[in-house]
Amino acid sequence: MKGKPVITPVHLTATYDFDSSDDLIDVVQNHSGYIYSRWDNPSVVAVEAALAKLEGYEHALGFSSGMAAITTAVLANIATGSRIVATRQIYGGTFEFFNDVLPKLHVEAVFVNCWDTDKLRQEISQGCDIFYLESPTNPMLRVVDIAPLVQAGHAQGAVVMLDSTFASPVNQHPANWDVDVVIHSGTKYIGGHHDITAGFVCCNQAQYERIWDYRKILGGVMDPMTAFLAQRGLQTLDLRLGRQNENAQKVAEFLAVHPKVKSVNYPGLTDHPDYAIARRQMAGFGGMLSFEVDADFEQTKLFMDSLKKIKLATSLGGVTSLANQPITNTHVGLSPENRAKAGVSESLVRLSVGIEDVRLLIEDLEQALTAVA
């Protein structure tokens, strides 16, 4: 047949046929081909290779969700008695995994505020198997000074993991700071259209073999159609992020001077506590922000319910703007005490800015804020 597909086909097969037993044995022993799609699939391998190249790592691994990527990568690097040091400002599901699940496996997780570099180094020096970071953080948009903390973790022999979902592969390149394992919820910016649930781990060879084995055992593998859509998302990622960076900056500047907004968390604002770090560390400030409405819980709900153009929904990173109250969904699993420590109040709104006409987004925010008493 002359000609070839310009896009990677969707390989909707669960298993693979062999001409001989020796061929099958070679694939099992040497990973030289495909045997079963829980192990590998050509569509999944194609998007993994594309993301690994973009992030500057030797390998990437696709998962069925961001949480599958996080839990598999962590479980592949711990044993009974392991100790994890993590920044407190992390995604609610990650916090629940560390705080509620891992202690049952006799794994200790210690949480430290992401801006307290001295305290983080102190905890690392007391023993650390995994040093876990998230930057920018969900939902307060703090930016972690990554390079010196990676050095501190490596000095103690820790595996350094970074959830880079909020930054995306466009705005941040953790390989520049020798991060061992980079995690993305592919559901967000990589997919980009709110139509897939996916996760990725980017790493080099030493971590790849370990995490690949655990993915095979735990079964949280990406399916071929999701891989196809994720690869399509990668093709427009740079274009989308450029528009989202611009839109979010304008929305943040509008909210920062609005009389019914108490505060705005966006690293592109000069009064953000980590603005200098973000300018040095990020190519763009991202499409995510959060802000405190000058209202109580019920009035903040009224603001949310008054939005028209911006959708009331969880998730983030897609072409459509979404808003939610973290206290009602993404961080609902945290106790009130832990929410307070993470800075998640009842009037906090998280906003994922899409690629729409930014004037329409600002008009929508204005009319919804007008509804607040």
C-alpha positions, 0 to 999 in steps of 0.5 A, a space after each residue: 500500500 502506498 502512502 501512510 497515515 498522517 496520524 497514529 491509528 487507534 489500535 483497539 485491540 486487547 491482545 496480539 497474535 504471534 507467529 511462534 512461541 519464541 516470538 511471544 517469549 521474546 516480547 515477554 522477556 525483552 519488551 520487544 513488541 506487544 502482547 497484551 494492552 494492559 502492558 503496552 499498546 501502540 496508540 499509548 506508546 505513541 503519545 508517551 513518546 511524544 510527551 517524553 520528547 516534549 518534557 525532555 525525559 527518556 520515557 513517559 507512561 500513560 495511565 487511566 487518570 492523574 490519580 492512577 499516575 500518582 498512586 502507581 509512581 508512589 507505590 513503586 518507590 516505597 516499602 513498609 517504613 518509608 517516609 514521604 516529605 510533601 508540601 502541604 499545598 497539594 491536590 486534595 486527592 493526593 493529600 487523601 492518598 498520603 494522609 489516609 491510605 499510606 499510613 495503613 501500609 506503615 508509610 509516614 507522610 509529613 506535610 510542610 508549607 511549600 514556602 518554608 524551605 528551611 522546614 522542608 530541608 529539615 524534614 528531608 534531613 530526618 529521612 526521606 524516600 520520596 520528596 513530593 512537590 506540586 507547582 503551581 499548587 492547587 488551588 492557591 497557585 503558590 509557586 515552589 522554588 524547585 531547584 534548591 529543593 530537588 538538590 536537598 532531596 537528592 542529597 538524602 537519596 530521595 526520589 523527587 516527584 513533581 505534579 506539574 499539571 497546573 503549569 503544563 509542559 508548555 509553561 514549565 520544564 522540570 527536567 531542567 532541575 533534575 526532577 526524577 518523576 514528573 506527573 500530569 493529569 492528562 485530563 487537564 491541559 494535555 487533553 485540553 477539551 474536557 473529553 478524556 480522563 488520563 494521567 502521565 508520568 515522565 521519567 528516565 530509565 531507572 524509574 521507568 522500569 520500576 513504574 512500568 512494572 507497577 502499572 502492569 500489576 495495578 492495571 491503571 493503564 491508559 486506553 487506546 482511544 484516550 491515547 489518540 485524543 491525548 496525542 491530538 491534544 498535544 498537537 494544539 497544546 502550545 497554541 491553547 496555552 498561549 491564549 490561556 496565559 493571556 486570558 488568565 492574566 487579564 482576568 486576574 488583573 480585572 478581579 484584583 481591583 474589583 470591590 467584591 473580591 478580597 484577594 486573587 491568587 495568580 503568579 502573574 500578578 506582581 503582588 503574588 508572593 511567588 511572582 519572582 520565582 514564577 518569572 524565573 521558573 516558568 515560561 508563562 503563568 498559566 490559565 489557572 487562578 483562584 480568588 476570595 469573594 468578599 462574601 460568606 459560603 451562601 453568597 459565594 454559592 450565589 456567585 457561582 450559580 449566577 455565572 452564565 458563560 463560565 461553566 460550574 464544573 470541576 476539572 480544568 485546563 480545557 478550552 472552556 472556562 470552568 469555575 468551582 468552589 474547592 470546599 464543595 468538590 476538589 477538597 471536600 475530602 479534607 477535614 476543616 482543619 486540613 482545609 484551613 491549613 491549605 488555605 481553602 476557605 468557604 469563599 474561595 473560587 477556583 477558575 480555569 480560564 479557557 480560550 474564549 473571548 476574554 471580554 465575554 469572560 470578564 463580563 460574566 464575572 462582573 454580572 455574577 459578582 453584582 449578584 453578591 450582596 
